[in-house]
């Protein structure tokens, strides 16, 4: 009967599969597996661990053809095979034998297979499909082995499968030629943005796109790598074509971020067809200068803007979102919160930015726009719910709602509260959940949102039933069949019942299946507690179970984590999977520390990619110092923006050693691109070298630089640093760092940028540094002070090399003042601001503007004196008073005496004329 059932029914409900498998208990052999066929996917991991290795080997043909394995089941089978010693996984032939079970092969096993064998395996399309379902750490190791065959970029893109190109270390994607075959291969692979940025300047060339039939034939995967840095040497006409090529919809839409969109706008803003809004990506229109939009064409502008993603705005430019709606109201003649159907049609996705009052009072068609929003605020969701409950929508009155109503609402049920779900009976909610959970998983809806929805649904059920006050299971014991239900743990709306009905043994044997479906934190705490109970005698949770904790790991205490076995990179990677939620810093630190405590473990590229930037910031500086250059070089570009300044600086030092090829005043643009992710820790010298290299830094990177570095940059240096992104300074003028930099500059210098920046200092900068300012290191001798901005200067004991002094030497007790360049201040003397190549002898002053002059002891080389010598006690052309006190210090007479003397002479001369 079982044979007939499994042969005829090819798509049985998972609960039926679990029931059939459960009937065999722990007596499962090759015969039972053959009888179960595809329904073997109903076996619990506990049952799998009882199967003899020889029975598993004999059943590989059946087991490897099943596509319904979860990760825990596949890993249990592979572990049983490997630990028995009866099977080795060492080549393409054994990988083919495993079939769908390859998702359970540890990364270390792939790391032990020769790359040529993996290249051969990847030629098989069925195997490749299975591999794409494997954990990322396995795919990453798979690619690493292939890359080890030949690290030449063109050999890599030949050997690595198109679907797995995202795992190629970005540092290896440099130096591509414009050869037709190379361009074609690059264009057909799947990439991450950080990878494409490194070769976009090659594939985006007019000659390269011509090989593909034009810019419009560039893949969306490639176009996402557009940056101002990448197109800085490409003809403007070609850049314009690239921007237009990014106008795509649906699954082909090119996902772009703010820095790319503002860059695109800077390139097209002055074009004659810039107001032909249907030629450019809707997201670019978000950053248009609205004052340049013709009033007669404003409706057309907003109609095209209707397809834009309003969530792309950064916090610094979020004000533009508000401005856009204000301009739309003016254009469309909207005077109140009641939007018409036509208004809503024109606004399109801008409806995702509306506040609750507009949603409640507008035409019901606003709900259709809200369905497509990437997210809704609590206020927006509440307003949408109020509108629905009013009964004045196409969905009718609540009393007539049914399962179809819920399905027709698209993604809106994700945001509804228990008040809304009270309108449906329990059976309707169960059926809807069975449909909806499958839908939102396929759409990649995160656990946080799923958790909130489930909580509201359960709350609506609890209101109609009394909360359990008994300490025994009344709903029904939880078994592997119960867990296999699509809506589990829906029937356990009371966490007390969930706790009573779930045994430690069931958790131990079905952990992966449970954590795949349980989302609410209070339920996850029960799961973790039961697991601890199951292994209480061991004092340690075994590695294979830790890998399956999923979201349950996030409710663990630091003390819990110390009891986990974490020695394999697979375990670290599984724990750090961001889809299970974010870690608290203390938890992340405990997990990584637990891994590093195992002999031989380190933070290599695989570990860094697994941990990620945010979690890396939770580690101590001493731990970060142990990251190798090779590890960071082969890792992804990590987002370390949340790190402390100290940690950013440490990571930048490692990155610079890994990527920089020289210490020249300028650097290759590719080096800057590799370092950009870590630029928050860059020194002033590094940033100045980038400014001299025309890297076209985007504002997101600029505002993440160390504050002290930015405040030390001159107007000309910032101009050279930002390049074609310079115009964006105006948009960011209220951003904290930009604002501070602006107020530290002279207004006269800011005016030279022509951006309309205000708030600078009054006066004129007479000694502003140029873009190519020297970047030598200032030497400071014990007891001296080399002030900020002093470059190439030496301050002897007790002296001061003041800010801006360049190439000057301040002897003991002297001062090389701001702006002095190449001057020497002898003991007790002052090389004043602006003195260049002058020498001030003991007790003397080389005054501002003196060039190539020598001031003898007690004298002053007056302002503007050039190539002259002031004898002892004299002053260039004008006599003044100078007093020297003990210890080499000098007291200058009040400058007012000199001014008074000049005034007397002036009055005398005027009197003589009269």
GIGI-V98038 format. One line per field, one symbol per residue. ss: DSSP state (H for helix, E for strand, C for the rest). phi: phi as a letter, one per 20 degrees, with the letter a starting at -180 (. if undefined). A space follows every 10 residues. Layout:
ss=???
phi=???
This chain:
ss=CHHHHHHHCC CCCHHHHHHH HHCCCCCCCH HHHHHHHHHH HHCCHHHHCC CCHHHHHHCH HHHCCCCCCC HHHHHHHHHH HHHHCCCCCC CHHHHHHHHH HHHHCCHHHH CCCCHHHHHH HHCCHHHHHH HCCCCHHHHH HHHHHHHCCC CCHHHHHHHC CHHHHHHCCH HHCCCCCCCH HHHHHHHHCC CCHHHHCCCH HHHCCHHHHH HHCCHHHCCH HHHCCCCHHH HCCCCHHHHH HHHHHCCCCH HHCCCCCHHH HHHHHHHHCC CCCCCCHHHC CHHHHCCCCH HHCCHHHHHH HHHHHCCCCH HHCCCCCCHH HHHHHHHHHH HHCCCCCCCC HHHHHHHHHH HHHCCHHHHH HCCCCHHHHH HCCCCCCHHH HHHHHHHHHC CCCCCCCHHH CCHHHHHHCC CHHHHCCHHH HCCCCHHHHH HHHHHHHHHH HHCCCCHHHH HHHHHHHHHH HHCCCCCCCC CCCCCCCCCH HHHCCCCCCC CCCCHHHHHH HCCHHHHHHH HHHHHCCCCC HHHHHHHHHH HHHHCCCCCC ECHHHHCCCH HHHHHCCHHH HCCECCCCHH HHHHHCCHHH CCCCHHHHHH HHHHHHCCCC CCCCHHHHHH HHHHHHCCCC HHHHCCCCHH HHHHCCCCCC CCCCHHHHHH HHHHHHHHHC CCCCCCCCHH HHHHHHHHHH HCCHHHHHHH HCCCCCCCHH HHCCCCHHHH CCCCHHHHHH HHHHHCCHHH HCCCCHHHHH HHHCCEHHHH HCCCCCCCCC ECCCCCCCCC CCCCCCCCEE CCCCEECCCC ECCEECCCCE ECCCCECCEE CCCCEECCCC ECCEECCCCE ECCCCECCEE CCCCEECCCC ECCEECCCCE ECCCCECCEE CCCCECCCCC CEEECHHHCE EECCHHHHHH HHHHHHHHHH HHHC
phi=.fgffffeee cffgffffff fffeldddcf fffffflfff fefefffgfe ffgfffffdg ffffeedefe ffffffffff ffffmebddc affffffflf fffdffgfff fdeggfffff fffeffffff ffefggffff fgfgfffffa efgfffffee ggfdffefgf feecmfeegg fffffffeee cegfffgfcf fefefgffff fenpffefff ffffegbfff dfdeggffff fffffeeccm fegeeddgff fffgfffdge ffdfeeffed ggfffgdfff feeggfdfff ffffffefef efffffdfff ffffffffgf femedbeeee ffgfffflff ffdfegffff eeggffffff geffacfgff ffffffffff mecgemegfd fbgfgffffm eggfdfefgf fffcffffff ffggffffff ffemfffgff ffffffffff fffdcfffce dcfdeqfecf fgffffdgdg fefdfffgff edeffffgec gfffffdedf ffffffgfff ffffdgfemc efgfeffdfl ffffefeffg ffeeecddff fgfffegffe oeefgffgff ffffffffgn fbeeffffff fnfffffeef gffffefeff fffeeffeed feffgfffff ffgfffffdf dbdffccfff ffffegfdff dfefffffff ffdlelfeff fgfeffgfff feeegfffff felfeggfgf fefefgffff fffedfgfff fffmdnfcof ffoceecffe gefgcfefec egndcdfgnf cmecdfgndc efgnfcmecd fgndcefgnf cmecdfgndc efgnfcmecd fgndcefgnf cmecdfgndc efgnfcmdce fgndckdcfb dcdddfnnec defgffffff ffffffffff ffff
